[in-house]
């Protein structure tokens, strides 16, 4: 068994597939999956469309069934984020202050939408209109 630790920063869709791929390719070391959301990795398009429209249940957007996470043997740190990365010491510091050492670090942090409340010149934009 490998003593190597891989930290995956970001537990969204990319982070979920990263850990699944690592195990599928034979990595046997420790995998720490860090994500600031409280729920398991999920697919965003169905979450933002079908679930909000009421045509699907939230659990249907999870990437894998619940028992798959146990089979993957992950150290999941849900509800926290990586607050700092120290590349020279190969450590990450989580938002709760915990430090985790790693041999490899995978960044799967995704992105955040920009606010459309102001245009580039600082003026407020009019509210969006939704037509049926």
RACORCOR-V965501 format. One record per pair of residues at least 6 apart in sequence whose C-alpha atoms are under 6 Angstrom apart, sorted by the first residue. I is the first residue (numbers start at 0). J is the second residue. D is the distance in Angstrom with one decimal. If there is no record, write none. Layout:
BEGIN
I & J & D
I & J & D
END
This chain:
BEGIN
0 & 27 & 5.8
1 & 27 & 5.6
1 & 28 & 4.6
2 & 28 & 5.4
3 & 28 & 5.1
4 & 28 & 5.8
4 & 29 & 4.6
4 & 30 & 5.8
4 & 101 & 5.0
4 & 102 & 5.5
5 & 30 & 5.0
5 & 101 & 5.6
5 & 103 & 4.8
5 & 104 & 5.7
6 & 30 & 5.9
6 & 31 & 4.7
6 & 104 & 5.0
7 & 32 & 4.9
7 & 105 & 4.7
8 & 33 & 5.1
8 & 106 & 5.0
8 & 107 & 5.7
9 & 33 & 5.6
9 & 34 & 4.8
9 & 107 & 4.7
9 & 108 & 4.6
10 & 33 & 5.9
10 & 34 & 4.5
10 & 40 & 5.4
11 & 40 & 4.6
12 & 40 & 5.5
12 & 41 & 5.5
12 & 42 & 5.8
13 & 107 & 5.8
14 & 107 & 5.4
15 & 40 & 5.5
30 & 73 & 5.5
31 & 74 & 4.6
31 & 75 & 5.8
32 & 75 & 4.8
33 & 76 & 4.7
34 & 77 & 5.1
34 & 79 & 5.6
34 & 80 & 5.4
35 & 77 & 5.9
35 & 78 & 4.2
35 & 79 & 4.2
35 & 80 & 4.8
36 & 78 & 4.9
37 & 77 & 5.2
37 & 78 & 4.7
40 & 61 & 5.9
40 & 62 & 5.9
41 & 60 & 5.2
41 & 61 & 4.0
41 & 62 & 4.9
42 & 60 & 5.3
46 & 60 & 6.0
49 & 55 & 5.3
50 & 56 & 5.8
50 & 57 & 5.9
79 & 94 & 5.8
80 & 93 & 5.6
80 & 94 & 5.6
81 & 92 & 5.8
81 & 93 & 4.4
82 & 92 & 5.6
82 & 93 & 5.2
82 & 94 & 5.2
83 & 91 & 5.7
83 & 92 & 5.1
84 & 91 & 4.5
89 & 100 & 5.8
89 & 101 & 5.6
90 & 99 & 5.4
90 & 100 & 4.3
90 & 101 & 5.9
91 & 98 & 5.6
91 & 99 & 5.4
92 & 98 & 4.4
116 & 123 & 5.9
116 & 124 & 5.8
117 & 123 & 4.6
117 & 124 & 5.5
END
